[in-house]
Amino acid sequence: MDFIPEPKLPYALNALEPHISAETLKFHHGKHHMAYYNKTKELTQGKTPVTLEELVATAEGGLYDQAAQLWNHGFYWQCLGSNPDSKDVRKPTGPIADLINSSFGSFDAFKEKFDTMAKGAFGSGWVWLVKKGDKLELMEGHDGDCPLKGDRGRPLLTIDLWEHAYYIDYKNSRPDYITAYWSLVNWDFVNQQLGAKTYSYQKAN
């Protein structure tokens, strides 16, 4: 499966500290993300080369589960950025700030809905901010579910709610992980997803 490259972490293992530790990224990226890559590679041997985005949109069953998780994690890394000196919430600027205000009323109202969905999600999965038409919506993806499947909106932002994303640092306290997440959100990347140059797994790796 040489047409889909091995996933790379876009920053150093310690780049997200103190909010997410180097040990977490060592296991989350080095073990879990790589496992999805290796399984996707195994399941696509001999298949016609396509982009990972195309594969996620068309695959079914076990191949969809693995390919979606491979893509989801690559996107998730880009949604985060280094912020070692502050535990404050990073607030959006630019076009995404305007869209959040028009879609949810305010950033605080959006964040409250996002947090409620993320804290209340049962089991493993993701919460996605997606753009549908001229509005933004929140989507809960169970297990490896991805908005690329079924054309459920353009992905803008996500949070990984699988325990491997936070258990080393926050044990069973998902709410503490969600609080830390807001100090790391890379709103520049989110704004880029509103333009023509949306995230491409192949180009990022």
Secondary structure per residue as TSV (DSSP state, phi and psi in degrees):
chain	resnum	aa	ss	phi	psi
A	1	M	-	360.0	50.8
A	2	D	T	-66.1	-18.5
A	3	F	T	-74.5	-12.0
A	4	I	S	-118.9	108.6
A	5	P	-	-73.2	162.5
A	6	E	-	-64.0	137.5
A	7	P	-	-70.8	137.7
A	8	K	-	-113.0	142.8
A	9	L	-	-79.6	129.4
A	10	P	S	-79.1	9.0
A	11	Y	S	-157.0	174.2
A	12	A	-	-67.5	157.6
A	13	L	T	-58.9	-30.3
A	14	N	T	-95.3	10.0
A	15	A	T	-66.2	-25.9
A	16	L	T	-99.1	3.9
A	17	E	T	-69.4	150.0
A	18	P	T	-88.0	4.9
A	19	H	T	-76.5	-42.9
A	20	I	S	-131.4	126.0
A	21	S	-	-79.1	160.4
A	22	A	H	-61.2	-34.5
A	23	E	H	-64.1	-41.5
A	24	T	H	-60.8	-48.1
A	25	L	H	-65.5	-32.9
A	26	K	H	-59.5	-42.3
A	27	F	H	-84.4	-42.1
A	28	H	I	-63.5	-49.3
A	29	H	I	-82.5	-49.8
A	30	G	I	-69.4	-28.1
A	31	K	I	-108.7	-59.2
A	32	H	I	-70.0	-51.8
A	33	H	I	-62.7	-41.7
A	34	M	H	-64.8	-33.1
A	35	A	H	-65.0	-39.7
A	36	Y	H	-64.5	-38.5
A	37	Y	H	-63.3	-48.4
A	38	N	H	-63.8	-39.2
A	39	K	H	-70.6	-39.3
A	40	T	H	-62.9	-40.9
A	41	K	H	-59.8	-44.1
A	42	E	H	-63.2	-42.3
A	43	L	H	-77.8	-13.5
A	44	T	T	-109.7	10.2
A	45	Q	T	-58.6	128.0
A	46	G	T	83.7	-1.4
A	47	K	S	-85.8	160.1
A	48	T	-	-64.5	131.0
A	49	P	-	-60.7	131.9
A	50	V	-	-142.4	167.9
A	51	T	-	-72.4	160.1
A	52	L	H	-64.9	-34.2
A	53	E	H	-60.6	-43.6
A	54	E	H	-66.0	-38.2
A	55	L	H	-64.6	-44.9
A	56	V	H	-61.8	-39.6
A	57	A	H	-69.0	-25.5
A	58	T	H	-114.7	-18.7
A	59	A	-	-71.3	158.9
A	60	E	-	-129.9	163.5
A	61	G	H	59.4	-139.5
A	62	G	H	-61.9	-35.3
A	63	L	H	-65.5	-40.6
A	64	Y	H	-61.8	-44.5
A	65	D	H	-56.9	-47.4
A	66	Q	H	-71.3	-45.7
A	67	A	H	-66.2	-39.8
A	68	A	H	-64.3	-43.0
A	69	Q	H	-65.9	-34.7
A	70	L	H	-62.0	-46.6
A	71	W	H	-69.8	-45.0
A	72	N	H	-55.0	-45.0
A	73	H	H	-66.6	-41.3
A	74	G	H	-59.4	-40.4
A	75	F	H	-68.4	-41.9
A	76	Y	H	-59.4	-44.0
A	77	W	H	-56.9	-40.5
A	78	Q	H	-68.9	-24.8
A	79	C	T	-73.8	-9.0
A	80	L	B	-114.9	149.1
A	81	G	-	-148.3	155.3
A	82	S	-	-59.5	138.6
A	83	N	-	-157.2	66.3
A	84	P	T	-72.5	-17.6
A	85	D	T	-103.9	4.4
A	86	S	-	-147.7	142.7
A	87	K	-	-106.7	10.2
A	88	D	S	-72.2	155.8
A	89	V	-	-68.6	129.5
A	90	R	-	-81.1	119.5
A	91	K	-	-98.4	147.4
A	92	P	-	-72.1	154.1
A	93	T	-	-132.9	167.9
A	94	G	T	77.1	-157.6
A	95	P	H	-57.1	-36.3
A	96	I	H	-67.1	-32.9
A	97	A	H	-64.0	-42.4
A	98	D	H	-64.9	-41.4
A	99	L	H	-67.6	-38.0
A	100	I	H	-62.5	-44.6
A	101	N	H	-63.2	-42.0
A	102	S	H	-73.4	-27.6
A	103	S	H	-89.3	-33.2
A	104	F	H	-120.0	-9.0
A	105	G	S	100.9	-38.0
A	106	S	S	-168.9	165.0
A	107	F	H	-63.5	-42.1
A	108	D	H	-61.0	-39.1
A	109	A	H	-67.5	-40.6
A	110	F	H	-61.4	-48.3
A	111	K	H	-61.9	-39.7
A	112	E	H	-62.4	-42.6
A	113	K	H	-67.8	-41.0
A	114	F	H	-61.1	-49.0
A	115	D	H	-61.9	-42.3
A	116	T	H	-62.1	-43.4
A	117	M	H	-65.8	-43.2
A	118	A	H	-68.2	-42.6
A	119	K	H	-70.1	-31.7
A	120	G	H	-91.2	-7.2
A	121	A	-	-62.5	128.7
A	122	F	-	-85.7	129.3
A	123	G	S	74.6	-148.2
A	124	S	S	-97.1	152.2
A	125	G	E	163.5	-154.5
A	126	W	E	-142.9	154.5
A	127	V	E	-116.7	133.9
A	128	W	E	-120.4	140.1
A	129	L	E	-99.0	121.6
A	130	V	E	-126.8	156.2
A	131	K	E	-106.5	122.1
A	132	K	E	-123.8	112.3
A	133	G	T	66.5	-127.5
A	134	D	T	-98.5	5.6
A	135	K	E	-121.7	159.3
A	136	L	E	-100.8	146.7
A	137	E	E	-137.6	156.9
A	138	L	E	-101.0	140.5
A	139	M	E	-134.9	131.9
A	140	E	E	-95.3	125.3
A	141	G	E	-109.4	114.2
A	142	H	E	-76.2	143.7
A	143	D	T	54.3	-114.1
A	144	G	T	-104.2	14.8
A	145	D	-	-59.4	139.6
A	146	C	-	-131.1	138.8
A	147	P	T	-66.6	-12.3
A	148	L	T	-65.9	-24.6
A	149	K	T	-83.0	120.1
A	150	G	T	83.3	10.3
A	151	D	T	51.4	58.2
A	152	R	-	-96.5	21.7
A	153	G	-	120.8	161.9
A	154	R	E	-83.4	120.5
A	155	P	E	-65.4	133.4
A	156	L	E	-118.3	-36.3
A	157	L	E	-156.2	145.9
A	158	T	E	-147.5	160.9
A	159	I	E	-131.0	135.3
A	160	D	E	-84.9	122.1
A	161	L	-	-107.7	8.8
A	162	W	S	-68.9	145.0
A	163	E	G	-59.8	-29.1
A	164	H	G	-65.5	-14.5
A	165	A	G	-75.8	-21.3
A	166	Y	T	-142.5	-7.1
A	167	Y	H	-67.2	-35.3
A	168	I	H	-62.1	-41.5
A	169	D	H	-88.2	-37.8
A	170	Y	H	-122.4	7.9
A	171	K	T	51.3	-126.6
A	172	N	T	-93.9	13.8
A	173	S	-	-94.7	80.0
A	174	R	H	-58.0	-39.5
A	175	P	H	-57.6	-37.3
A	176	D	H	-66.4	-38.9
A	177	Y	H	-62.7	-42.8
A	178	I	H	-63.7	-39.9
A	179	T	H	-60.3	-45.4
A	180	A	H	-64.5	-35.0
A	181	Y	H	-54.5	-40.3
A	182	W	T	-68.2	-16.9
A	183	S	T	-81.0	-9.2
A	184	L	T	-114.1	-10.1
A	185	V	B	-57.4	130.4
A	186	N	-	-95.7	87.7
A	187	W	H	-69.1	-22.9
A	188	D	H	-61.8	-42.8
A	189	F	H	-64.0	-42.5
A	190	V	H	-60.8	-43.6
A	191	N	H	-61.6	-36.7
A	192	Q	H	-61.9	-31.3
A	193	Q	T	-70.7	-13.8
A	194	L	T	-83.2	-15.0
A	195	G	S	-97.3	-160.7
A	196	A	S	-79.1	-26.7
A	197	K	-	-94.9	73.9
A	198	T	-	-79.0	165.8
A	199	Y	-	-59.3	132.4
A	200	S	-	-124.6	121.4
A	201	Y	H	-58.2	-45.6
A	202	Q	H	-60.1	-45.4
A	203	K	H	-69.6	-30.1
A	204	A	H	-76.6	-16.8
A	205	N	-	-122.2	360.0
